[in-house]
């Protein structure tokens, strides 16, 4: 028998018994009251929160409500509070968490039930309010014309901001959003930053100032930057918000009346 035949696989690490404390509440049921419910799951190798929740729904409680679509961190549907921090369930490995895990729905958004919230309703209203679509410079678009050239560095910056999946984690972590429901949040400011970079967009900084130049927009940000910390796509929200604030502040100053200007002309 060769030495290779004598080798044995290393013993696998003993699996843990995970305890999930999940906030349960159905706002459409008058008899339902918010309460925590505990579930126990045997941890598997490379288990994600999404896998664990599906195991609970399939084998313990089919009434458990949570959202998922892509299971790859692209759709943003499975965002929830994990031990007090907004995360995507499909990208969060249980091995990176303690054995006792508390799950709750994202705050700020309309609750559907249990861990399911309606982020889409808010995102659509925000997009319509900020007009987050390309405002073409031409009145009519020629679909047969060759696409306009763009600097590769600019295109890369636009692509970086386009990676936002509208999961709502940044809004759920935002202190300003918790205090005022009309705040556009980092996701809205990120969209403005994206279209401001786009050379094909006809809007000016004056147009953007009308959209975000107040406390519901860029000046409402308290610079706590929790949005930057929790973004599952690691978007450069800190840089973009700071840049937007400087540009919008300069734009706002241009519209202020000049008071007490000293006359220096020799003709006076």
MOFENQUI-V630579 format. One record per residue. N is the residue number from 1. RES is the residue in one small letter. PSI is psi in radians with two decimals (* if undefined). D_FIRST is the distance of its C-alpha to the first C-alpha in whole Angstrom. Layout:
n=N res=RES psi=PSI d_first=D_FIRST
n=N res=RES psi=PSI d_first=D_FIRST
//
This chain:
n=1 res=x psi=2.29 d_first=0
n=2 res=x psi=2.87 d_first=4
n=3 res=x psi=-0.54 d_first=7
n=4 res=x psi=-0.57 d_first=8
n=5 res=x psi=-0.38 d_first=6
n=6 res=x psi=-0.21 d_first=7
n=7 res=x psi=2.47 d_first=11
n=8 res=x psi=2.58 d_first=14
n=9 res=x psi=2.50 d_first=17
n=10 res=x psi=2.54 d_first=20
n=11 res=x psi=2.40 d_first=22
n=12 res=x psi=2.59 d_first=25
n=13 res=x psi=2.37 d_first=29
n=14 res=x psi=2.35 d_first=31
n=15 res=x psi=2.64 d_first=33
n=16 res=x psi=2.79 d_first=37
n=17 res=x psi=1.94 d_first=40
n=18 res=x psi=2.42 d_first=42
n=19 res=x psi=2.09 d_first=46
n=20 res=x psi=2.07 d_first=48
n=21 res=x psi=1.89 d_first=52
n=22 res=x psi=2.31 d_first=54
n=23 res=x psi=2.11 d_first=57
n=24 res=x psi=2.29 d_first=59
n=25 res=x psi=2.31 d_first=62
n=26 res=x psi=1.81 d_first=64
n=27 res=x psi=-0.29 d_first=67
n=28 res=x psi=-0.08 d_first=68
n=29 res=x psi=1.96 d_first=68
n=30 res=x psi=-0.43 d_first=71
n=31 res=x psi=-0.18 d_first=69
n=32 res=x psi=2.41 d_first=66
n=33 res=x psi=2.53 d_first=66
n=34 res=x psi=2.30 d_first=64
n=35 res=x psi=2.77 d_first=61
n=36 res=x psi=2.42 d_first=58
n=37 res=x psi=2.33 d_first=55
n=38 res=x psi=2.41 d_first=52
n=39 res=x psi=2.55 d_first=48
n=40 res=x psi=2.30 d_first=45
n=41 res=x psi=2.40 d_first=42
n=42 res=x psi=2.16 d_first=38
n=43 res=x psi=2.37 d_first=37
n=44 res=x psi=2.88 d_first=34
n=45 res=x psi=2.31 d_first=32
n=46 res=x psi=0.50 d_first=35
n=47 res=x psi=2.36 d_first=38
n=48 res=x psi=2.93 d_first=41
n=49 res=x psi=-0.62 d_first=44
n=50 res=x psi=-0.79 d_first=45
n=51 res=x psi=-0.74 d_first=42
n=52 res=x psi=-0.74 d_first=43
n=53 res=x psi=-0.68 d_first=46
n=54 res=x psi=-0.65 d_first=45
n=55 res=x psi=-0.72 d_first=43
n=56 res=x psi=-0.76 d_first=46
n=57 res=x psi=-0.60 d_first=49
n=58 res=x psi=-0.59 d_first=47
n=59 res=x psi=-0.23 d_first=46
n=60 res=x psi=-0.83 d_first=48
n=61 res=x psi=1.74 d_first=52
n=62 res=x psi=-0.20 d_first=52
n=63 res=x psi=-0.10 d_first=56
n=64 res=x psi=2.22 d_first=54
n=65 res=x psi=2.20 d_first=55
n=66 res=x psi=2.86 d_first=54
n=67 res=x psi=2.56 d_first=54
n=68 res=x psi=2.66 d_first=51
n=69 res=x psi=-1.13 d_first=51
n=70 res=x psi=-0.54 d_first=48
n=71 res=x psi=0.35 d_first=46
n=72 res=x psi=0.27 d_first=45
n=73 res=x psi=0.46 d_first=48
n=74 res=x psi=-0.61 d_first=50
n=75 res=x psi=-0.47 d_first=53
n=76 res=x psi=0.12 d_first=53
n=77 res=x psi=-0.52 d_first=54
n=78 res=x psi=0.34 d_first=52
n=79 res=x psi=2.42 d_first=53
n=80 res=x psi=2.97 d_first=54
n=81 res=x psi=2.12 d_first=55
n=82 res=x psi=1.89 d_first=51
n=83 res=x psi=0.72 d_first=52
n=84 res=x psi=0.09 d_first=55
n=85 res=x psi=2.32 d_first=54
n=86 res=x psi=2.27 d_first=54
n=87 res=x psi=2.85 d_first=51
n=88 res=x psi=2.19 d_first=50
n=89 res=x psi=-0.58 d_first=47
n=90 res=x psi=-0.27 d_first=45
n=91 res=x psi=0.07 d_first=44
n=92 res=x psi=2.01 d_first=44
n=93 res=x psi=2.37 d_first=41
n=94 res=x psi=-0.46 d_first=41
n=95 res=x psi=-0.32 d_first=38
n=96 res=x psi=0.04 d_first=41
n=97 res=x psi=2.78 d_first=43
n=98 res=x psi=2.96 d_first=44
n=99 res=x psi=-0.39 d_first=43
n=100 res=x psi=2.12 d_first=47
n=101 res=x psi=2.26 d_first=48
n=102 res=x psi=2.21 d_first=52
n=103 res=x psi=2.41 d_first=53
n=104 res=x psi=2.78 d_first=56
n=105 res=x psi=2.77 d_first=58
n=106 res=x psi=2.36 d_first=59
n=107 res=x psi=3.00 d_first=63
n=108 res=x psi=-0.74 d_first=66
n=109 res=x psi=2.77 d_first=65
n=110 res=x psi=2.22 d_first=66
n=111 res=x psi=2.28 d_first=64
n=112 res=x psi=-0.79 d_first=63
n=113 res=x psi=2.38 d_first=61
n=114 res=x psi=-1.96 d_first=58
n=115 res=x psi=0.09 d_first=56
n=116 res=x psi=2.20 d_first=58
n=117 res=x psi=2.77 d_first=61
n=118 res=x psi=1.41 d_first=63
n=119 res=x psi=-0.53 d_first=62
n=120 res=x psi=-0.65 d_first=63
n=121 res=x psi=-0.80 d_first=67
n=122 res=x psi=-0.74 d_first=67
n=123 res=x psi=-0.68 d_first=65
n=124 res=x psi=-0.77 d_first=67
n=125 res=x psi=-0.70 d_first=71
n=126 res=x psi=-0.75 d_first=70
n=127 res=x psi=-0.68 d_first=69
n=128 res=x psi=-0.68 d_first=72
n=129 res=x psi=-0.69 d_first=74
n=130 res=x psi=-0.01 d_first=72
n=131 res=x psi=0.97 d_first=73
n=132 res=x psi=1.13 d_first=69
n=133 res=x psi=2.84 d_first=69
n=134 res=x psi=2.15 d_first=70
n=135 res=x psi=1.70 d_first=74
n=136 res=x psi=2.61 d_first=74
n=137 res=x psi=-0.43 d_first=77
n=138 res=x psi=2.55 d_first=78
n=139 res=x psi=-0.53 d_first=80
n=140 res=x psi=2.44 d_first=78
n=141 res=x psi=2.23 d_first=75
n=142 res=x psi=1.84 d_first=74
n=143 res=x psi=-0.30 d_first=71
n=144 res=x psi=-0.16 d_first=71
n=145 res=x psi=2.57 d_first=71
n=146 res=x psi=2.42 d_first=69
n=147 res=x psi=2.48 d_first=67
n=148 res=x psi=2.50 d_first=69
n=149 res=x psi=2.63 d_first=67
n=150 res=x psi=2.48 d_first=65
n=151 res=x psi=2.28 d_first=64
n=152 res=x psi=-0.62 d_first=60
n=153 res=x psi=-0.70 d_first=60
n=154 res=x psi=-0.75 d_first=63
n=155 res=x psi=-0.67 d_first=61
n=156 res=x psi=-0.68 d_first=58
n=157 res=x psi=-0.70 d_first=60
n=158 res=x psi=-0.75 d_first=61
n=159 res=x psi=-0.70 d_first=57
n=160 res=x psi=-0.77 d_first=56
n=161 res=x psi=-0.46 d_first=59
n=162 res=x psi=-0.15 d_first=58
n=163 res=x psi=-0.08 d_first=55
n=164 res=x psi=2.30 d_first=57
n=165 res=x psi=0.15 d_first=56
n=166 res=x psi=0.77 d_first=59
n=167 res=x psi=-0.41 d_first=56
n=168 res=x psi=-0.01 d_first=59
n=169 res=x psi=-0.73 d_first=57
n=170 res=x psi=-0.66 d_first=59
n=171 res=x psi=-0.69 d_first=63
n=172 res=x psi=-0.51 d_first=61
n=173 res=x psi=-0.07 d_first=60
n=174 res=x psi=2.19 d_first=64
n=175 res=x psi=-0.68 d_first=67
n=176 res=x psi=-0.73 d_first=69
n=177 res=x psi=-0.55 d_first=68
n=178 res=x psi=-0.42 d_first=68
n=179 res=x psi=-0.49 d_first=72
n=180 res=x psi=2.13 d_first=73
n=181 res=x psi=-0.23 d_first=72
n=182 res=x psi=0.06 d_first=74
n=183 res=x psi=2.35 d_first=71
n=184 res=x psi=-0.29 d_first=70
n=185 res=x psi=3.00 d_first=66
n=186 res=x psi=-0.56 d_first=64
n=187 res=x psi=-0.69 d_first=63
n=188 res=x psi=-0.75 d_first=66
n=189 res=x psi=-0.61 d_first=67
n=190 res=x psi=-0.64 d_first=64
n=191 res=x psi=-0.69 d_first=65
n=192 res=x psi=-0.74 d_first=68
n=193 res=x psi=-0.66 d_first=67
n=194 res=x psi=-0.81 d_first=65
n=195 res=x psi=-0.45 d_first=68
n=196 res=x psi=-0.54 d_first=70
n=197 res=x psi=-0.46 d_first=67
n=198 res=x psi=2.01 d_first=67
n=199 res=x psi=-0.23 d_first=70
n=200 res=x psi=-0.20 d_first=71
n=201 res=x psi=2.34 d_first=72
n=202 res=x psi=-0.14 d_first=76
n=203 res=x psi=2.67 d_first=76
n=204 res=x psi=3.04 d_first=78
n=205 res=x psi=-0.49 d_first=77
n=206 res=x psi=-0.66 d_first=80
n=207 res=x psi=-0.74 d_first=79
n=208 res=x psi=-0.59 d_first=76
n=209 res=x psi=-0.65 d_first=78
n=210 res=x psi=-0.46 d_first=80
n=211 res=x psi=-0.68 d_first=76
n=212 res=x psi=0.20 d_first=75
n=213 res=x psi=0.74 d_first=77
n=214 res=x psi=-2.96 d_first=78
n=215 res=x psi=-0.25 d_first=77
n=216 res=x psi=-0.17 d_first=75
n=217 res=x psi=-2.30 d_first=73
n=218 res=x psi=-0.47 d_first=72
n=219 res=x psi=-0.08 d_first=74
n=220 res=x psi=-0.26 d_first=73
n=221 res=x psi=2.24 d_first=70
n=222 res=x psi=0.08 d_first=70
n=223 res=x psi=0.47 d_first=67
n=224 res=x psi=-0.48 d_first=65
n=225 res=x psi=0.52 d_first=62
n=226 res=x psi=-0.53 d_first=60
n=227 res=x psi=-0.76 d_first=60
n=228 res=x psi=-0.65 d_first=58
n=229 res=x psi=-0.60 d_first=55
n=230 res=x psi=-0.10 d_first=54
n=231 res=x psi=2.08 d_first=54
n=232 res=x psi=-0.27 d_first=51
n=233 res=x psi=0.04 d_first=51
n=234 res=x psi=0.78 d_first=52
n=235 res=x psi=2.63 d_first=55
n=236 res=x psi=1.01 d_first=58
n=237 res=x psi=-0.68 d_first=60
n=238 res=x psi=-0.83 d_first=62
n=239 res=x psi=-0.78 d_first=62
n=240 res=x psi=-0.72 d_first=64
n=241 res=x psi=-0.73 d_first=66
n=242 res=x psi=-0.71 d_first=67
n=243 res=x psi=-0.78 d_first=68
n=244 res=x psi=-0.71 d_first=70
n=245 res=x psi=-0.74 d_first=72
n=246 res=x psi=-0.77 d_first=73
n=247 res=x psi=-0.74 d_first=74
n=248 res=x psi=-0.57 d_first=76
n=249 res=x psi=-0.75 d_first=78
n=250 res=x psi=-0.67 d_first=79
n=251 res=x psi=-0.69 d_first=80
n=252 res=x psi=-0.65 d_first=82
n=253 res=x psi=-0.51 d_first=84
n=254 res=x psi=-0.46 d_first=85
n=255 res=x psi=-0.05 d_first=87
n=256 res=x psi=2.50 d_first=89
n=257 res=x psi=2.55 d_first=92
n=258 res=x psi=2.11 d_first=93
n=259 res=x psi=2.27 d_first=96
n=260 res=x psi=0.50 d_first=98
n=261 res=x psi=2.29 d_first=97
n=262 res=x psi=2.28 d_first=99
n=263 res=x psi=2.17 d_first=101
n=264 res=x psi=0.00 d_first=101
n=265 res=x psi=2.42 d_first=103
n=266 res=x psi=-0.25 d_first=106
n=267 res=x psi=-0.17 d_first=108
n=268 res=x psi=* d_first=108
//
